[in-house]
Amino acid sequence: MAFQTSITDILNQWADFGVFAYLIPFLLIFAVVYAILDKTQLLGENRPVEAIIALAIGLLALQFDFVSTFFAEIFPRFGVELAVFLVLVIL
């Protein structure tokens, strides 16, 4: 008998593991901070230091639940607004 699982089960497991509450917000903050540091050349060509600073800021941002709560509130609404905007553009 084959093991059957659905995408809903997988996403619920990821939510239980904290992927959506901690991992994805951390990756987003890390990527944005690293990109800003890289583009502004604030530290010159020192990419390891930029990565360490972006890592520290990403981890510090997750210290409190404010970031997770903010992302949980803003992105679903942004997705709906983007869908409405695209429908209006198509019409």
Solvent accessible surface area in square Angstrom, and as a share of the most:
residue,aa,sasa,rsa
1,M,241,1.08
2,A,82,0.63
3,F,184,0.77
4,Q,162,0.72
5,T,69,0.40
6,S,52,0.34
7,I,118,0.60
8,T,80,0.47
9,D,67,0.35
10,I,57,0.29
11,L,73,0.36
12,N,82,0.42
13,Q,101,0.45
14,W,116,0.41
15,A,55,0.43
16,D,122,0.63
17,F,160,0.67
18,G,13,0.12
19,V,29,0.17
20,F,87,0.36
21,A,39,0.30
22,Y,103,0.39
23,L,88,0.44
24,I,83,0.42
25,P,3,0.02
26,F,30,0.12
27,L,91,0.45
28,L,72,0.36
29,I,28,0.14
30,F,55,0.23
31,A,55,0.43
32,V,73,0.42
33,V,25,0.15
34,Y,53,0.20
35,A,50,0.39
36,I,99,0.50
37,L,18,0.09
38,D,29,0.15
39,K,168,0.71
40,T,84,0.49
41,Q,77,0.34
42,L,134,0.67
43,L,65,0.33
44,G,33,0.31
45,E,137,0.61
46,N,68,0.35
47,R,126,0.46
48,P,92,0.58
49,V,55,0.32
50,E,1,0.00
51,A,34,0.26
52,I,113,0.57
53,I,59,0.30
54,A,0,0.00
55,L,79,0.39
56,A,44,0.34
57,I,73,0.37
58,G,0,0.00
59,L,102,0.51
60,L,117,0.58
61,A,30,0.23
62,L,25,0.12
63,Q,119,0.53
64,F,143,0.60
65,D,90,0.47
66,F,152,0.63
67,V,21,0.12
68,S,17,0.11
69,T,77,0.45
70,F,96,0.40
71,F,33,0.14
72,A,67,0.52
73,E,84,0.38
74,I,75,0.38
75,F,96,0.40
76,P,80,0.50
77,R,149,0.54
78,F,113,0.47
79,G,37,0.36
80,V,99,0.57
81,E,116,0.52
82,L,79,0.39
83,A,53,0.41
84,V,84,0.48
85,F,120,0.50
86,L,89,0.44
87,V,83,0.48
88,L,117,0.58
89,V,95,0.55
90,I,143,0.72
91,L,166,0.83
